[in-house]
Amino acid sequence: MATTNQPANAENWLEEPSGKIPSMLNVLTILTYVGNGLGIISAFYSYITAASNYDKIVQAQDKLDQAPGFLKSLMGPDPVGTAHRQLDNRLPLLLLNLVGCLLCFYGALQMRKLKKTGFSIYIIGDLVPYIGLVLFIGATMLTSFGGLFGIVIIIVFAILYATQLKYMK
């Protein structure tokens, strides 16, 4: 069995480093693991339910037109068009979301080993799904409540991880 003082290889790539992980970094990486697990589940759920979501939004279009302004803003400027583009591009969106989650997971693993390269990998993993949204759905998706909320979470985690770079090599 490999010891924690050995460099990472095929047998011990998941093991913690021999030094103590700062508590903030520990919490951030655990939250990242949980968030990415939920992200993977959400990506598959969105893929599976894309057709029914489109049908529901088309049926609710009349109600959306009569809804108050703040409720309309939660759905973005063109909910039917957005849902249709999501349906048409559900496979590439699924793949990009999975790639993003896996990159974030791997980046968090590297940061737990106190490696700075994990931060760059994590940031790339955060950006990949949003680049996919812009390419396949359009930038208007980013103006919806869900898009803005996701961007805020990414920025907060990036800042919090950046404060932990001083502990990494």
C-alpha positions in Angstrom: 0.0 0.0 0.0 1.3 3.5 -0.9 2.2 6.0 1.8 1.2 9.7 1.7 4.9 10.8 1.4 5.2 9.3 -2.1 4.5 11.3 -5.2 1.1 10.8 -6.9 1.0 7.8 -9.2 -1.6 5.4 -10.5 -2.0 3.7 -7.0 -2.3 6.8 -4.8 -3.7 9.6 -7.0 -6.7 10.1 -4.7 -4.7 10.2 -1.4 -4.3 13.4 0.6 -0.9 15.1 0.8 1.3 14.5 3.8 0.8 18.1 5.0 -2.4 19.3 6.6 -5.0 20.8 4.3 -6.2 24.3 5.4 -9.7 24.1 6.8 -11.1 26.6 4.3 -9.6 24.6 1.3 -11.0 21.4 2.8 -14.5 22.9 3.0 -14.3 24.4 -0.5 -13.2 21.1 -2.1 -15.9 19.2 -0.3 -18.5 21.7 -1.4 -17.1 21.4 -4.9 -17.4 17.6 -4.9 -21.1 17.9 -3.7 -21.8 20.6 -6.2 -20.3 18.7 -9.1 -22.2 15.6 -8.1 -25.4 17.6 -8.2 -24.3 19.2 -11.5 -23.9 15.7 -13.1 -27.3 14.7 -11.9 -28.8 18.0 -13.1 -27.1 17.6 -16.5 -28.6 14.2 -17.1 -32.0 15.4 -15.8 -32.0 18.3 -18.2 -31.1 16.0 -21.0 -33.9 13.6 -20.2 -36.6 16.2 -19.6 -35.7 18.7 -22.4 -38.7 17.7 -24.6 -41.2 17.9 -21.7 -39.8 21.2 -20.6 -40.2 22.6 -24.0 -43.8 21.4 -24.2 -44.6 22.9 -20.8 -43.1 26.3 -21.7 -45.0 26.4 -25.0 -48.3 25.5 -23.1 -47.5 28.2 -20.5 -46.7 30.9 -23.0 -50.1 32.7 -22.6 -49.7 32.7 -18.9 -46.2 34.0 -19.1 -47.3 36.9 -21.3 -49.8 38.0 -18.5 -47.3 37.4 -15.7 -45.7 40.3 -13.8 -42.5 41.7 -15.1 -40.2 40.2 -12.4 -41.6 36.7 -13.2 -40.9 37.2 -16.9 -37.4 38.3 -16.1 -36.8 35.0 -14.2 -37.4 33.1 -17.5 -35.3 35.4 -19.7 -36.4 37.4 -22.7 -37.4 34.4 -24.9 -38.3 31.3 -22.9 -39.8 29.4 -25.7 -36.9 30.0 -28.0 -34.5 29.2 -25.2 -36.3 25.9 -24.4 -36.3 25.0 -28.2 -32.5 25.6 -28.5 -32.0 23.5 -25.3 -34.0 20.7 -26.8 -32.2 20.9 -30.1 -28.7 21.0 -28.5 -29.3 18.8 -25.5 -26.5 16.3 -26.3 -23.7 18.8 -26.7 -24.9 20.7 -23.6 -24.9 17.4 -21.6 -21.4 16.6 -22.8 -20.1 20.1 -22.0 -21.7 20.1 -18.6 -20.1 16.7 -17.8 -16.7 17.8 -19.0 -17.0 21.0 -16.9 -18.0 19.0 -13.8 -15.2 16.5 -14.3 -12.6 19.3 -14.8 -13.8 21.0 -11.6 -13.7 17.7 -9.7 -10.2 17.0 -10.9 -9.1 20.6 -10.2 -10.4 20.3 -6.6 -8.5 17.0 -6.2 -5.3 18.7 -7.3 -5.9 21.6 -4.9 -6.4 19.2 -2.1 -2.9 18.0 -2.9 -1.9 21.7 -2.6 -1.1 22.0 -6.3 -1.8 25.4 -7.9 -2.5 23.8 -11.3 -5.7 22.6 -9.8 -7.0 26.1 -9.6 -6.5 26.7 -13.3 -8.2 23.4 -14.1 -11.1 24.3 -11.8 -11.6 27.7 -13.5 -11.6 26.1 -16.9 -14.2 23.6 -15.7 -16.4 26.4 -14.5 -16.2 28.2 -17.8 -16.8 25.2 -20.1 -20.6 24.9 -19.5 -21.2 28.6 -19.8 -19.3 28.7 -23.1 -21.5 25.9 -24.3 -24.6 27.9 -23.2 -23.5 30.9 -25.2 -22.6 28.9 -28.2 -25.7 26.7 -28.4 -28.4 28.7 -26.7 -27.2 32.3 -26.8 -26.1 34.9 -24.3 -29.6 35.7 -23.3 -29.6 32.5 -21.2 -27.0 34.2 -18.9 -29.5 37.0 -18.2 -32.0 34.7 -16.6 -32.1 34.2 -12.8 -30.5 30.8 -13.1 -27.7 32.0 -15.3 -27.0 35.0 -13.1 -27.1 32.9 -9.9 -24.7 30.4 -11.4 -22.3 33.2 -12.4 -22.4 34.6 -8.9 -21.6 31.2 -7.4 -18.7 30.7 -9.8 -17.2 34.1 -8.9 -17.6 33.5 -5.2 -15.9 30.1 -5.4 -13.1 31.4 -7.6 -12.4 34.2 -5.1 -12.4 31.8 -2.2 -10.2 29.4 -3.9 -7.8 32.2 -4.9 -7.4 33.1 -1.3 -6.1 29.6 -0.7 -3.4 29.7 -3.4 -0.9 30.8 -0.8 -0.9 27.3 0.6 -0.3 25.6 -2.8 2.8 24.9 -4.7 
